[in-house]
Amino acid sequence: MLGETALSTESYMDKVISSEEIRKLKASANRVRIKIIKMLTEAGSGHPGGSLSVTDILVALYFHIMKYDPSDPCWKGRDRLVLSKGHSVPALYAVLSEVGYIKDEDLLTVRKWGSKLQGHPDRLLTRGIEMSTGSLGQGMSIATGMAIGAKIDKSESRVYVVCSDGEHQSGMTWEAVMSAAKHKLDNLTAFIDNNGMQIDGPTDQIMPVMPLREKYLAFNWNVIEADGHDFKSLVWAATQALNYKGKPTVVICETIKGKGVSFMENKVNWHGKAPKPEEAALALKELEEMEKK
């Protein structure tokens, strides 16, 4: 892992999170992936690839980093999360069900007419959703505005935004990146789900966004690189961001599209199609076997 923050030693990283905490996070992530497969199979549509790739990032944030209170969703002291890549909301719904915002039985209504759980986040419908998203590129702007508001209010709340690599093809994203640096928003942390694929193919073929590290450094951000499926790496990165002053932080997470289901991993065709019942059965078998380990 490289970045503007000092490089960590393994012994230091071991102090950030215990092996038992990592075990619990892995178990939670596996349950989330099972829920993603079940809800998208029931819906018959949706986005499994990016939901599975972003799962570990969301689990690390909600189970180890963020401050919030499911019994009081509007608690002023809470941290805010903006899921800029709104099409991956099945992962967020599953996480919110794990922490108490959503009932498990509601998950199987996802993307159905009249459901509170639509195909993209809707803050007016769903408890725990901070902002309606889906038009890629908006999330960084929204999160930057939230972070400016928190600074004005002298609030200790932090803002987290989870972005895709592909949406860095949008000019709006870079305008927000520039603004966040100008306002020295050290209460803002962005996590990039850098899985290298978008709906039409590999990002480096559709419209290359790399090198993201050098670009963010040029925009005067604190930059950390992390393994997006390693909880020690993710928690270490988030902890570094918490302690960094004077600049916003971006954590560039190397991830795998479809992570956790072997026949979906690194397959661009799983960006936006739901598994058929027989495919879901295979996926669930893999995940349930992993849960036993």
Summary of the structure (lengths in Angstrom):
residues: 293
radius of gyration: 17.8
end to end distance: 28.0
largest distance: 52.7
contacts: 1026
relative contact order: 0.18
helix: 49%
strand: 12%
